[in-house]
Amino acid sequence: MTEGPQRHWDRVYSDKAPGEVSWFQSEPRPSLAALARFDVPHTAPFVDIGGGASNLVDALLAGGWRDVTVVDIAAPALAAAQARLGEAAAGVWEIADITRWNPPRRYGVWHDRAVFHFLTEPEQRDAYRRALVAGTASDALVIIATFAPDGPEKCSGLPVQRHDAASLAAALGSALTLLGDWREEHLSPWGAAQKFSWCVFRREE
């Protein structure tokens, strides 16, 4: 029997240290660059979808952000981030599958680096879109990075759905307006190049 997504990601983060996964970044430069590019105020409520053990939350807290929520399906990933931050772990940590998540509030920034491309079925993408619309305020900034059309076809043993700006905009629907897009080449800890598409949207009424 195929294991469910929660068991898969719990196993990944139980078997590997945060720095041993392909998506690890020693510094979250692309995410911080996107925030700087669009001059996002540090007072905006921020949610990091699939943030897991990423050190983006560290950089945000160090940079003056205080209203930060990290949502991830894997409890071990969130535990690793909390252990690393110690007393500085002032964010809200929520274990949830994004396709089943009911956001408790509306955020001013929705950030997703490398979750959406794991949603290979239309119903999964529809569920994600519903959560996004429910969880973002009017004029919120939505930052999403996925594997590009020439990026990997699999990650962590799972198939992915690769995107460019047009396909991502179509999948997310008319509630979002595309503000900008660019490509990034991420190098895994062992030096493998992964092509990413980055898109930034504004949430409309």
CYANA upper distance limits for C-alpha pairs under 8 A (distance plus 0.5 A):
  3 GLU  CA      7 ARG  CA      6.71
  3 GLU  CA      8 HIS  CA      6.79
  4 GLY  CA      8 HIS  CA      6.72
  5 PRO  CA      9 TRP  CA      6.72
  5 PRO  CA     73 ILE  CA      8.47
  6 GLN  CA     10 ASP  CA      6.50
  6 GLN  CA     73 ILE  CA      6.33
  6 GLN  CA     74 ALA  CA      6.73
  6 GLN  CA     97 ASP  CA      8.01
  7 ARG  CA     11 ARG  CA      6.53
  8 HIS  CA     12 VAL  CA      6.80
  9 TRP  CA     13 TYR  CA      6.75
  9 TRP  CA     73 ILE  CA      7.59
  9 TRP  CA     74 ALA  CA      5.99
 10 ASP  CA     14 SER  CA      6.51
 10 ASP  CA     73 ILE  CA      8.40
 10 ASP  CA     74 ALA  CA      5.42
 10 ASP  CA     75 ALA  CA      7.11
 10 ASP  CA     76 PRO  CA      6.60
 10 ASP  CA     77 ALA  CA      8.13
 11 ARG  CA     15 ASP  CA      6.41
 12 VAL  CA     16 LYS  CA      6.55
 12 VAL  CA    156 SER  CA      8.43
 13 TYR  CA     17 ALA  CA      7.13
 13 TYR  CA     18 PRO  CA      7.63
 13 TYR  CA     74 ALA  CA      7.88
 13 TYR  CA     76 PRO  CA      6.26
 13 TYR  CA     77 ALA  CA      6.25
 14 SER  CA     76 PRO  CA      6.82
 16 LYS  CA     20 GLU  CA      6.37
 16 LYS  CA     21 VAL  CA      7.45
 17 ALA  CA     21 VAL  CA      7.85
 18 PRO  CA     24 PHE  CA      7.27
 18 PRO  CA     53 ALA  CA      6.61
 18 PRO  CA     54 SER  CA      8.14
 18 PRO  CA     77 ALA  CA      8.21
 18 PRO  CA     80 ALA  CA      8.16
 19 GLY  CA     24 PHE  CA      6.08
 19 GLY  CA     25 GLN  CA      8.26
 19 GLY  CA     26 SER  CA      8.49
 19 GLY  CA    189 PRO  CA      7.73
 20 GLU  CA     24 PHE  CA      7.59
 20 GLU  CA    189 PRO  CA      7.28
 21 VAL  CA    188 SER  CA      8.22
 21 VAL  CA    189 PRO  CA      7.95
 22 SER  CA    156 SER  CA      8.44
 22 SER  CA    188 SER  CA      5.26
 22 SER  CA    189 PRO  CA      6.79
 22 SER  CA    190 TRP  CA      8.44
 23 TRP  CA    186 HIS  CA      8.45
 23 TRP  CA    188 SER  CA      6.64
 24 PHE  CA     54 SER  CA      7.70
 24 PHE  CA    188 SER  CA      7.19
 24 PHE  CA    189 PRO  CA      7.34
 25 GLN  CA     54 SER  CA      8.09
 25 GLN  CA     55 ASN  CA      8.33
 25 GLN  CA    188 SER  CA      8.43
 26 SER  CA     55 ASN  CA      8.07
 27 GLU  CA     55 ASN  CA      7.61
 27 GLU  CA     56 LEU  CA      8.11
 28 PRO  CA     32 LEU  CA      6.82
 28 PRO  CA     55 ASN  CA      7.41
 28 PRO  CA     56 LEU  CA      6.13
 28 PRO  CA     59 ALA  CA      8.24
 29 ARG  CA     33 ALA  CA      6.40
 30 PRO  CA     34 ALA  CA      6.74
 31 SER  CA     35 LEU  CA      6.96
 31 SER  CA     56 LEU  CA      8.31
 32 LEU  CA     36 ALA  CA      6.70
 33 ALA  CA     37 ARG  CA      6.43
 34 ALA  CA     38 PHE  CA      6.93
 34 ALA  CA    143 ILE  CA      8.16
 34 ALA  CA    200 VAL  CA      8.39
 35 LEU  CA     39 ASP  CA      6.51
 35 LEU  CA     40 VAL  CA      6.06
 36 ALA  CA     40 VAL  CA      7.08
 40 VAL  CA     44 ALA  CA      7.90
 42 HIS  CA     64 GLY  CA      6.90
 42 HIS  CA     65 TRP  CA      5.46
 42 HIS  CA     66 ARG  CA      8.16
 43 THR  CA     65 TRP  CA      6.93
 43 THR  CA     66 ARG  CA      7.72
 43 THR  CA     67 ASP  CA      7.58
 44 ALA  CA     67 ASP  CA      7.63
 44 ALA  CA    107 TYR  CA      7.82
 44 ALA  CA    108 GLY  CA      5.57
 44 ALA  CA    109 VAL  CA      7.13
 45 PRO  CA     67 ASP  CA      5.50
 45 PRO  CA     68 VAL  CA      6.70
 45 PRO  CA    107 TYR  CA      5.46
 45 PRO  CA    108 GLY  CA      5.51
 45 PRO  CA    109 VAL  CA      6.80
 46 PHE  CA     67 ASP  CA      6.64
 46 PHE  CA     68 VAL  CA      5.32
 46 PHE  CA     69 THR  CA      6.66
 46 PHE  CA    107 TYR  CA      6.34
 46 PHE  CA    108 GLY  CA      6.52
 46 PHE  CA    109 VAL  CA      5.21
 46 PHE  CA    110 TRP  CA      6.75
 46 PHE  CA    111 HIS  CA      8.12
 47 VAL  CA     68 VAL  CA      6.39
 47 VAL  CA     69 THR  CA      5.15
 47 VAL  CA     70 VAL  CA      6.29
 47 VAL  CA     71 VAL  CA      7.74
 47 VAL  CA    107 TYR  CA      7.08
 47 VAL  CA    109 VAL  CA      6.74
 47 VAL  CA    110 TRP  CA      5.72
 47 VAL  CA    111 HIS  CA      6.66
 48 ASP  CA     68 VAL  CA      8.20
 48 ASP  CA     69 THR  CA      6.73
 48 ASP  CA     70 VAL  CA      5.33
 48 ASP  CA     71 VAL  CA      6.63
 48 ASP  CA    110 TRP  CA      6.85
 48 ASP  CA    111 HIS  CA      5.34
 48 ASP  CA    112 ASP  CA      6.54
 49 ILE  CA     70 VAL  CA      6.85
 49 ILE  CA     71 VAL  CA      5.59
 49 ILE  CA     72 ASP  CA      6.91
 49 ILE  CA     98 ILE  CA      8.07
 49 ILE  CA    110 TRP  CA      7.79
 49 ILE  CA    111 HIS  CA      6.45
 49 ILE  CA    112 ASP  CA      5.43
 49 ILE  CA    113 ARG  CA      8.06
 49 ILE  CA    115 VAL  CA      7.75
 50 GLY  CA     70 VAL  CA      7.71
 50 GLY  CA     71 VAL  CA      6.06
 50 GLY  CA     72 ASP  CA      4.90
 50 GLY  CA     73 ILE  CA      7.53
 50 GLY  CA    112 ASP  CA      7.07
 50 GLY  CA    113 ARG  CA      7.90
 50 GLY  CA    114 ALA  CA      8.19
 50 GLY  CA    115 VAL  CA      6.52
 51 GLY  CA     56 LEU  CA      8.11
 51 GLY  CA     57 VAL  CA      8.46
 51 GLY  CA     70 VAL  CA      6.08
 51 GLY  CA     71 VAL  CA      6.66
 51 GLY  CA     72 ASP  CA      6.51
 51 GLY  CA     78 LEU  CA      8.48
 51 GLY  CA    112 ASP  CA      8.06
 51 GLY  CA    113 ARG  CA      8.27
 52 GLY  CA     70 VAL  CA      7.66
 52 GLY  CA     71 VAL  CA      7.64
 52 GLY  CA     72 ASP  CA      5.83
 52 GLY  CA     73 ILE  CA      8.41
 52 GLY  CA     74 ALA  CA      7.47
 52 GLY  CA     77 ALA  CA      5.10
 52 GLY  CA     78 LEU  CA      5.53
 52 GLY  CA     81 ALA  CA      7.57
 53 ALA  CA     77 ALA  CA      5.22
 53 ALA  CA     78 LEU  CA      6.15
 53 ALA  CA     79 ALA  CA      8.20
 53 ALA  CA     80 ALA  CA      6.22
 53 ALA  CA     81 ALA  CA      5.22
 54 SER  CA     81 ALA  CA      7.52
 55 ASN  CA     59 ALA  CA      7.06
 55 ASN  CA     81 ALA  CA      7.81
 56 LEU  CA     60 LEU  CA      6.68
 57 VAL  CA     61 LEU  CA      6.62
 57 VAL  CA     68 VAL  CA      7.89
 57 VAL  CA     70 VAL  CA      8.22
 57 VAL  CA     91 GLY  CA      8.40
 58 ASP  CA     62 ALA  CA      6.58
 58 ASP  CA     85 LEU  CA      7.52
 59 ALA  CA     63 GLY  CA      6.49
 60 LEU  CA     64 GLY  CA      6.95
 60 LEU  CA     65 TRP  CA      5.76
 60 LEU  CA     66 ARG  CA      8.39
 60 LEU  CA     68 VAL  CA      8.46
 61 LEU  CA     65 TRP  CA      5.45
 61 LEU  CA     66 ARG  CA      6.63
 61 LEU  CA     88 ALA  CA      8.33
 66 ARG  CA     90 ALA  CA      7.93
 66 ARG  CA     91 GLY  CA      7.74
 67 ASP  CA     91 GLY  CA      7.23
 68 VAL  CA     91 GLY  CA      5.49
 68 VAL  CA     92 VAL  CA      6.87
 69 THR  CA     91 GLY  CA      5.98
 69 THR  CA     92 VAL  CA      5.02
 69 THR  CA     93 TRP  CA      6.43
 69 THR  CA     94 GLU  CA      8.01
 70 VAL  CA     78 LEU  CA      8.47
 70 VAL  CA     91 GLY  CA      7.68
 70 VAL  CA     92 VAL  CA      6.73
 70 VAL  CA     93 TRP  CA      5.58
 70 VAL  CA     94 GLU  CA      6.76
 71 VAL  CA     93 TRP  CA      6.66
 71 VAL  CA     94 GLU  CA      5.33
 71 VAL  CA     95 ILE  CA      6.38
 71 VAL  CA     96 ALA  CA      6.77
 71 VAL  CA     98 ILE  CA      8.47
 72 ASP  CA     77 ALA  CA      8.06
 72 ASP  CA     78 LEU  CA      7.52
 72 ASP  CA     94 GLU  CA      7.04
 72 ASP  CA     95 ILE  CA      5.69
 72 ASP  CA     96 ALA  CA      6.11
 72 ASP  CA     97 ASP  CA      7.33
 72 ASP  CA     98 ILE  CA      8.24
 73 ILE  CA     95 ILE  CA      5.73
 73 ILE  CA     96 ALA  CA      5.21
 73 ILE  CA     97 ASP  CA      5.42
 73 ILE  CA     98 ILE  CA      8.00
 74 ALA  CA     78 LEU  CA      7.30
 74 ALA  CA     95 ILE  CA      7.03
 74 ALA  CA     96 ALA  CA      8.37
 75 ALA  CA     79 ALA  CA      6.61
 75 ALA  CA     95 ILE  CA      6.57
 76 PRO  CA     80 ALA  CA      6.67
 77 ALA  CA     81 ALA  CA      7.07
 78 LEU  CA     82 GLN  CA      6.69
 78 LEU  CA     93 TRP  CA      7.49
 78 LEU  CA     95 ILE  CA      8.34
 79 ALA  CA     83 ALA  CA      6.54
 80 ALA  CA     84 ARG  CA      6.65
 81 ALA  CA     85 LEU  CA      6.68
 82 GLN  CA     86 GLY  CA      6.44
 82 GLN  CA     89 ALA  CA      6.28
 85 LEU  CA     89 ALA  CA      5.63
 96 ALA  CA    100 ARG  CA      7.75
 96 ALA  CA    101 TRP  CA      6.50
 97 ASP  CA    101 TRP  CA      6.42
 98 ILE  CA    127 ALA  CA      8.34
 98 ILE  CA    128 TYR  CA      6.66
 98 ILE  CA    131 ALA  CA      7.75
 99 THR  CA    124 GLN  CA      6.46
 99 THR  CA    125 ARG  CA      8.20
 99 THR  CA    127 ALA  CA      5.43
 99 THR  CA    128 TYR  CA      5.61
 99 THR  CA    131 ALA  CA      7.85
100 ARG  CA    127 ALA  CA      7.56
100 ARG  CA    131 ALA  CA      8.48
101 TRP  CA    131 ALA  CA      6.92
102 ASN  CA    131 ALA  CA      6.75
102 ASN  CA    134 ALA  CA      8.20
102 ASN  CA    135 GLY  CA      8.42
103 PRO  CA    131 ALA  CA      7.05
103 PRO  CA    134 ALA  CA      7.10
103 PRO  CA    135 GLY  CA      5.69
104 PRO  CA    135 GLY  CA      7.93
105 ARG  CA    134 ALA  CA      8.49
105 ARG  CA    135 GLY  CA      6.41
105 ARG  CA    136 THR  CA      8.39
106 ARG  CA    134 ALA  CA      7.41
106 ARG  CA    135 GLY  CA      4.85
106 ARG  CA    136 THR  CA      5.00
106 ARG  CA    137 ALA  CA      5.61
107 TYR  CA    135 GLY  CA      6.44
107 TYR  CA    136 THR  CA      5.23
107 TYR  CA    137 ALA  CA      6.22
107 TYR  CA    140 ALA  CA      7.46
108 GLY  CA    136 THR  CA      6.70
108 GLY  CA    137 ALA  CA      6.35
108 GLY  CA    139 ASP  CA      8.03
108 GLY  CA    140 ALA  CA      4.94
108 GLY  CA    141 LEU  CA      6.78
109 VAL  CA    136 THR  CA      7.87
109 VAL  CA    140 ALA  CA      6.07
109 VAL  CA    141 LEU  CA      5.35
109 VAL  CA    142 VAL  CA      6.35
109 VAL  CA    143 ILE  CA      8.09
110 TRP  CA    132 LEU  CA      8.27
110 TRP  CA    136 THR  CA      7.55
110 TRP  CA    140 ALA  CA      7.98
110 TRP  CA    141 LEU  CA      6.81
110 TRP  CA    142 VAL  CA      5.18
110 TRP  CA    143 ILE  CA      6.57
111 HIS  CA    142 VAL  CA      6.56
111 HIS  CA    143 ILE  CA      5.27
111 HIS  CA    144 ILE  CA      6.47
112 ASP  CA    116 PHE  CA      7.80
112 ASP  CA    143 ILE  CA      6.68
112 ASP  CA    144 ILE  CA      5.22
112 ASP  CA    145 ALA  CA      6.76
113 ARG  CA    143 ILE  CA      8.40
113 ARG  CA    144 ILE  CA      6.24
113 ARG  CA    145 ALA  CA      5.16
113 ARG  CA    146 THR  CA      7.17
114 ALA  CA    118 PHE  CA      8.10
114 ALA  CA    144 ILE  CA      8.12
114 ALA  CA    145 ALA  CA      6.15
114 ALA  CA    146 THR  CA      5.58
114 ALA  CA    147 PHE  CA      7.73
115 VAL  CA    119 LEU  CA      8.02
115 VAL  CA    146 THR  CA      7.82
116 PHE  CA    125 ARG  CA      8.11
116 PHE  CA    144 ILE  CA      8.22
116 PHE  CA    145 ALA  CA      8.33
116 PHE  CA    146 THR  CA      6.95
117 HIS  CA    146 THR  CA      5.85
117 HIS  CA    147 PHE  CA      7.03
117 HIS  CA    160 VAL  CA      5.75
117 HIS  CA    161 GLN  CA      5.35
117 HIS  CA    162 ARG  CA      6.42
117 HIS  CA    163 HIS  CA      7.94
118 PHE  CA    158 LEU  CA      7.99
118 PHE  CA    159 PRO  CA      7.38
118 PHE  CA    160 VAL  CA      5.27
118 PHE  CA    161 GLN  CA      6.78
119 LEU  CA    124 GLN  CA      6.07
119 LEU  CA    125 ARG  CA      6.37
119 LEU  CA    160 VAL  CA      7.42
119 LEU  CA    161 GLN  CA      7.16
120 THR  CA    124 GLN  CA      7.62
120 THR  CA    125 ARG  CA      8.06
120 THR  CA    159 PRO  CA      7.93
120 THR  CA    160 VAL  CA      6.52
120 THR  CA    161 GLN  CA      5.75
121 GLU  CA    125 ARG  CA      7.09
122 PRO  CA    126 ASP  CA      6.62
123 GLU  CA    127 ALA  CA      6.67
124 GLN  CA    128 TYR  CA      6.76
125 ARG  CA    129 ARG  CA      6.64
125 ARG  CA    171 ALA  CA      7.46
125 ARG  CA    172 LEU  CA      8.33
126 ASP  CA    130 ARG  CA      6.81
126 ASP  CA    171 ALA  CA      8.37
126 ASP  CA    172 LEU  CA      8.50
127 ALA  CA    131 ALA  CA      6.87
128 TYR  CA    132 LEU  CA      6.64
129 ARG  CA    133 VAL  CA      6.62
129 ARG  CA    171 ALA  CA      8.44
129 ARG  CA    172 LEU  CA      6.21
129 ARG  CA    173 GLY  CA      8.18
130 ARG  CA    134 ALA  CA      6.59
131 ALA  CA    135 GLY  CA      6.38
132 LEU  CA    136 THR  CA      6.60
133 VAL  CA    175 ALA  CA      7.74
133 VAL  CA    203 ARG  CA      8.46
136 THR  CA    140 ALA  CA      6.47
136 THR  CA    203 ARG  CA      7.55
137 ALA  CA    203 ARG  CA      7.55
138 SER  CA    203 ARG  CA      6.01
138 SER  CA    204 GLU  CA      6.02
138 SER  CA    205 GLU  CA      5.91
139 ASP  CA    202 ARG  CA      6.07
139 ASP  CA    203 ARG  CA      5.36
139 ASP  CA    204 GLU  CA      6.35
139 ASP  CA    205 GLU  CA      8.17
140 ALA  CA    202 ARG  CA      6.22
140 ALA  CA    203 ARG  CA      5.61
140 ALA  CA    204 GLU  CA      8.47
141 LEU  CA    200 VAL  CA      7.41
141 LEU  CA    201 PHE  CA      6.35
141 LEU  CA    202 ARG  CA      5.42
141 LEU  CA    203 ARG  CA      6.90
142 VAL  CA    200 VAL  CA      6.07
142 VAL  CA    201 PHE  CA      5.45
142 VAL  CA    202 ARG  CA      6.59
142 VAL  CA    203 ARG  CA      7.53
143 ILE  CA    198 TRP  CA      7.87
143 ILE  CA    199 CYS  CA      6.43
143 ILE  CA    200 VAL  CA      5.07
143 ILE  CA    201 PHE  CA      7.01
144 ILE  CA    198 TRP  CA      6.40
144 ILE  CA    199 CYS  CA      5.96
144 ILE  CA    200 VAL  CA      6.98
145 ALA  CA    196 PHE  CA      6.96
145 ALA  CA    197 SER  CA      6.03
145 ALA  CA    198 TRP  CA      4.85
145 ALA  CA    199 CYS  CA      6.84
146 THR  CA    162 ARG  CA      7.07
146 THR  CA    163 HIS  CA      6.86
146 THR  CA    196 PHE  CA      6.04
146 THR  CA    197 SER  CA      5.89
146 THR  CA    198 TRP  CA      7.19
147 PHE  CA    151 GLY  CA      5.63
147 PHE  CA    152 PRO  CA      7.14
147 PHE  CA    161 GLN  CA      8.22
147 PHE  CA    162 ARG  CA      5.56
147 PHE  CA    163 HIS  CA      6.80
147 PHE  CA    194 GLN  CA      7.91
147 PHE  CA    195 LYS  CA      6.45
147 PHE  CA    196 PHE  CA      4.84
147 PHE  CA    197 SER  CA      6.38
148 ALA  CA    152 PRO  CA      8.47
148 ALA  CA    162 ARG  CA      5.86
148 ALA  CA    163 HIS  CA      5.71
148 ALA  CA    164 ASP  CA      6.29
148 ALA  CA    183 ARG  CA      8.14
148 ALA  CA    195 LYS  CA      5.97
148 ALA  CA    196 PHE  CA      5.09
148 ALA  CA    197 SER  CA      5.30
149 PRO  CA    162 ARG  CA      5.64
149 PRO  CA    163 HIS  CA      6.04
149 PRO  CA    164 ASP  CA      6.80
150 ASP  CA    162 ARG  CA      8.39
150 ASP  CA    195 LYS  CA      7.00
151 GLY  CA    162 ARG  CA      7.53
151 GLY  CA    194 GLN  CA      6.10
151 GLY  CA    195 LYS  CA      5.05
151 GLY  CA    196 PHE  CA      7.01
152 PRO  CA    160 VAL  CA      8.39
152 PRO  CA    162 ARG  CA      8.46
152 PRO  CA    194 GLN  CA      6.95
152 PRO  CA    195 LYS  CA      7.94
153 GLU  CA    159 PRO  CA      6.60
153 GLU  CA    160 VAL  CA      6.25
153 GLU  CA    161 GLN  CA      7.99
153 GLU  CA    162 ARG  CA      7.86
154 LYS  CA    158 LEU  CA      5.81
154 LYS  CA    159 PRO  CA      4.88
154 LYS  CA    160 VAL  CA      5.91
155 CYS  CA    159 PRO  CA      7.03
155 CYS  CA    160 VAL  CA      7.43
163 HIS  CA    167 SER  CA      6.16
163 HIS  CA    168 LEU  CA      6.30
163 HIS  CA    197 SER  CA      7.37
164 ASP  CA    168 LEU  CA      6.62
164 ASP  CA    197 SER  CA      6.44
165 ALA  CA    169 ALA  CA      6.49
165 ALA  CA    181 ASP  CA      6.96
165 ALA  CA    197 SER  CA      7.64
165 ALA  CA    198 TRP  CA      8.23
165 ALA  CA    199 CYS  CA      6.80
166 ALA  CA    170 ALA  CA      6.68
167 SER  CA    171 ALA  CA      6.64
168 LEU  CA    172 LEU  CA      6.71
169 ALA  CA    173 GLY  CA      6.75
169 ALA  CA    176 LEU  CA      8.03
169 ALA  CA    177 THR  CA      8.35
169 ALA  CA    178 LEU  CA      7.46
170 ALA  CA    174 SER  CA      8.40
172 LEU  CA    176 LEU  CA      7.50
175 ALA  CA    203 ARG  CA      6.44
175 ALA  CA    204 GLU  CA      5.76
175 ALA  CA    205 GLU  CA      7.43
176 LEU  CA    201 PHE  CA      6.27
176 LEU  CA    202 ARG  CA      5.98
176 LEU  CA    203 ARG  CA      5.19
176 LEU  CA    204 GLU  CA      6.20
177 THR  CA    201 PHE  CA      5.66
177 THR  CA    202 ARG  CA      5.65
177 THR  CA    203 ARG  CA      7.08
177 THR  CA    204 GLU  CA      7.51
178 LEU  CA    199 CYS  CA      7.69
178 LEU  CA    200 VAL  CA      6.55
178 LEU  CA    201 PHE  CA      4.83
178 LEU  CA    202 ARG  CA      7.02
179 LEU  CA    199 CYS  CA      8.18
179 LEU  CA    200 VAL  CA      6.07
179 LEU  CA    201 PHE  CA      5.68
179 LEU  CA    202 ARG  CA      7.18
180 GLY  CA    199 CYS  CA      6.39
180 GLY  CA    200 VAL  CA      5.88
180 GLY  CA    201 PHE  CA      7.68
181 ASP  CA    197 SER  CA      7.71
181 ASP  CA    198 TRP  CA      5.91
181 ASP  CA    199 CYS  CA      4.81
181 ASP  CA    200 VAL  CA      6.77
182 TRP  CA    197 SER  CA      6.57
182 TRP  CA    198 TRP  CA      5.82
182 TRP  CA    199 CYS  CA      7.24
183 ARG  CA    195 LYS  CA      7.58
183 ARG  CA    196 PHE  CA      6.10
183 ARG  CA    197 SER  CA      5.25
183 ARG  CA    198 TRP  CA      6.43
184 GLU  CA    195 LYS  CA      6.40
184 GLU  CA    196 PHE  CA      5.56
184 GLU  CA    197 SER  CA      6.99
184 GLU  CA    198 TRP  CA      7.80
185 GLU  CA    193 ALA  CA      6.65
185 GLU  CA    194 GLN  CA      6.01
185 GLU  CA    195 LYS  CA      5.17
185 GLU  CA    196 PHE  CA      6.64
186 HIS  CA    193 ALA  CA      6.19
186 HIS  CA    194 GLN  CA      5.55
186 HIS  CA    195 LYS  CA      6.86
186 HIS  CA    196 PHE  CA      7.65
187 LEU  CA    191 GLY  CA      5.73
187 LEU  CA    192 ALA  CA      5.87
187 LEU  CA    193 ALA  CA      5.17
187 LEU  CA    194 GLN  CA      6.70
188 SER  CA    192 ALA  CA      5.69
188 SER  CA    193 ALA  CA      7.07
188 SER  CA    194 GLN  CA      7.93
